[in-house]
Amino acid sequence: MRAIGLSSYYVLVKEIASELRTRYALNALLMFVVTTLSVIVFSLGSEHVPYEIYCGTLWVIIFFSAMSGLSRTFVTEEERGTTLLLQLITSSNSVLLGKLFYNVILNFAITLITAIAYLILFNDFVVRTYSIFWLTLLLGSVGLASASTILAAIVAKANSKGTLFPVLAFPVLVPILLTAIKATILSVEGGMFNEAFPDFQVLISFTIVIIAVSFLLFDFVWKD
């Protein structure tokens, strides 16, 4: 177990170092967020829209940001030819865990940036219960990253890598998106923290199931 944890740490460090060197995923995510928010701001102008629309739009931006950045988690290994090397020097569980931690960190960072920009740019989007809002962002981004990790591993083995990822991801991530939107609406309405418990339970349960299934399937996907 200690060896898996140490190997996962080295995989995580490799991913972070590679991203800092190329900045591919980070630049793609930031560019998408900036472009999308700019389009929304200029489209709305001085119009006032219901807060439910703002909540839904927020998670649409987060969802497609994850699709544009996290989809290449394993594709880069295939393109660089480092897949075989990783298979030889470490276990599949270590690779999955390291990639998962990297995706969680990257996705939550972009989610945080998106949420802060959202709060600054849209005056009609007023959060009244910040505890629900920030916890929903955390649990939602972890769930998105968890599902995106195993889906990226599957897509990396396919020929049509660019188009297949969103097709596979959308039906899998619909439950977590709907639940996150519902909890975000509750935070804007000023609901009590305990009212969001059912939504938090769904988000946590979804993440646990996805991670468990990922560890069961990843060895077959990784060594196929």
C-alpha positions in Angstrom: 0.0 0.0 0.0 2.9 2.3 0.8 4.5 1.5 -2.5 1.3 2.4 -4.3 1.0 5.7 -2.5 4.7 6.6 -3.3 4.3 5.6 -6.9 1.1 7.6 -7.2 2.9 10.6 -5.8 5.6 10.3 -8.4 2.9 10.0 -11.2 1.3 13.1 -9.8 4.6 15.0 -9.7 5.2 14.0 -13.3 1.8 15.2 -14.4 2.2 18.6 -12.7 5.8 19.0 -14.1 4.6 18.1 -17.6 1.7 20.6 -17.3 3.9 23.4 -16.0 6.2 22.8 -19.0 3.6 22.7 -21.7 0.6 24.4 -20.1 -1.7 22.6 -22.6 -4.6 21.7 -20.3 -4.4 24.8 -18.2 -4.3 27.1 -21.2 -7.2 25.2 -22.9 -9.3 25.4 -19.7 -8.6 29.1 -19.0 -9.2 30.1 -22.6 -12.6 28.2 -22.7 -13.7 29.8 -19.4 -12.7 33.3 -20.5 -14.3 33.0 -23.9 -17.5 31.5 -22.6 -17.9 34.1 -19.8 -17.2 36.9 -22.2 -19.9 35.7 -24.6 -22.4 35.4 -21.8 -21.6 38.9 -20.4 -21.9 40.5 -23.9 -25.1 38.5 -24.8 -26.9 39.4 -21.6 -25.9 43.1 -21.5 -28.2 44.7 -19.0 -30.9 42.0 -19.1 -32.0 40.3 -15.9 -32.4 36.6 -16.0 -33.6 34.1 -13.4 -31.0 32.9 -11.0 -31.8 29.3 -12.0 -30.4 30.1 -15.4 -27.2 31.4 -13.9 -26.8 28.2 -11.8 -27.3 26.0 -14.8 -24.9 28.1 -17.0 -22.2 27.9 -14.3 -22.2 24.1 -14.3 -22.4 24.0 -18.1 -19.2 26.0 -18.2 -17.5 23.8 -15.6 -18.7 20.6 -17.5 -17.3 21.7 -20.9 -14.1 23.0 -19.3 -13.5 19.5 -17.9 -14.3 18.0 -21.3 -11.8 20.2 -23.0 -8.9 19.8 -20.5 -9.2 16.5 -18.8 -9.9 14.4 -21.9 -6.2 14.3 -22.7 -5.1 12.8 -19.4 -4.1 9.5 -21.0 -4.0 10.6 -24.7 -0.7 12.4 -24.0 0.9 9.1 -22.8 -0.2 7.4 -26.0 1.1 10.2 -28.2 4.5 10.4 -26.4 4.9 6.6 -26.2 5.3 6.6 -22.5 2.5 4.2 -21.8 4.7 1.1 -22.0 7.3 2.7 -19.7 4.7 3.4 -17.1 3.3 -0.2 -17.4 6.8 -1.5 -16.7 7.9 0.7 -13.8 4.7 1.0 -11.8 1.3 -0.6 -11.1 -1.9 0.3 -12.8 -3.4 1.4 -9.5 -0.6 3.9 -8.9 -1.1 5.4 -12.4 -4.8 5.7 -11.9 -4.4 7.3 -8.4 -1.8 9.7 -9.6 -3.8 10.8 -12.6 -6.9 11.1 -10.5 -5.3 13.4 -8.0 -3.9 15.5 -10.8 -7.3 15.8 -12.5 -9.0 16.7 -9.1 -6.5 19.5 -8.5 -6.7 20.9 -12.0 -10.5 20.7 -12.2 -11.1 22.2 -8.8 -8.6 25.0 -9.6 -10.5 25.9 -12.8 -13.9 25.5 -11.0 -12.7 27.9 -8.3 -11.5 30.5 -10.9 -14.8 30.1 -12.8 -16.9 30.6 -9.7 -15.0 33.6 -8.5 -15.3 35.2 -12.0 -19.0 34.4 -12.1 -19.6 36.1 -8.7 -17.7 39.2 -9.9 -19.2 39.5 -13.4 -22.9 38.8 -12.7 -24.5 41.1 -10.2 -27.8 39.1 -10.3 -26.0 36.0 -9.2 -26.0 36.4 -5.4 -25.1 33.5 -3.2 -26.8 33.6 0.2 -25.5 30.3 1.7 -21.8 30.1 0.9 -21.2 26.8 2.8 -23.5 25.0 0.4 -22.1 26.8 -2.6 -18.4 26.0 -2.0 -19.0 22.5 -0.8 -21.1 21.8 -3.9 -18.3 23.1 -6.1 -15.8 20.9 -4.3 -17.9 17.7 -4.5 -19.0 18.4 -8.0 -15.5 19.0 -9.3 -14.2 15.9 -7.6 -17.0 13.8 -9.1 -16.4 15.3 -12.6 -12.6 14.6 -12.3 -13.2 11.1 -11.1 -15.5 10.1 -14.0 -13.3 12.0 -16.5 -10.2 10.0 -15.5 -11.5 6.6 -16.3 -13.3 7.8 -19.4 -10.1 9.4 -20.6 -8.3 6.1 -20.2 -10.9 4.4 -22.3 -10.9 7.0 -25.0 -7.1 7.0 -25.2 -7.3 3.5 -26.7 -9.9 4.5 -29.4 -9.2 6.0 -32.8 -11.6 8.9 -32.6 -10.3 10.4 -29.4 -11.6 13.9 -29.9 -15.2 13.2 -30.5 -15.7 10.1 -28.3 -15.0 11.7 -24.9 -18.0 14.1 -24.7 -20.3 11.3 -26.1 -19.2 8.9 -23.3 -19.0 11.6 -20.6 -22.4 13.3 -21.0 -24.7 10.4 -20.0 -22.4 9.4 -17.2 -22.2 12.9 -15.8 -25.8 13.9 -16.1 -26.7 12.8 -12.5 -23.9 14.8 -11.0 -24.6 17.8 -13.1 -28.3 17.9 -12.2 -27.6 17.4 -8.5 -24.9 20.1 -8.5 -27.2 22.5 -10.2 -30.0 21.8 -7.7 -27.6 22.3 -4.7 -26.3 25.6 -6.3 -29.8 26.9 -6.7 -30.4 26.1 -3.0 -27.3 28.1 -2.0 -28.6 31.1 -4.0 -32.1 30.8 -2.4 -30.5 30.9 1.0 -31.4 27.4 2.0 -30.3 25.8 5.3 -27.1 23.7 5.2 -29.0 20.5 6.3 -31.4 21.0 3.3 -28.5 20.2 1.0 -27.6 16.9 2.7 -29.5 14.7 0.2 -27.7 16.4 -2.7 -24.3 16.1 -0.9 -25.1 12.4 -0.4 -25.7 11.9 -4.1 -22.5 13.7 -5.0 -20.4 11.7 -2.5 -22.0 8.4 -3.4 -21.5 9.1 -7.2 -17.8 9.8 -6.6 -17.3 6.7 -4.5 -19.0 4.4 -7.0 -17.1 5.9 -9.9 -13.7 5.6 -8.1 -14.5 2.0 -7.1 -15.5 1.0 -10.6 -12.4 2.8 -12.0 -10.1 0.6 -9.9 -11.9 -2.5 -10.9 -11.8 -1.8 -14.6 -8.6 0.3 -15.0 -6.2 -2.7 -15.1 -8.0 -4.2 -18.1 -8.2 -0.8 -19.9 -4.6 0.2 -19.1 -3.0 -3.1 -20.3 -5.2 -3.7 -23.3 
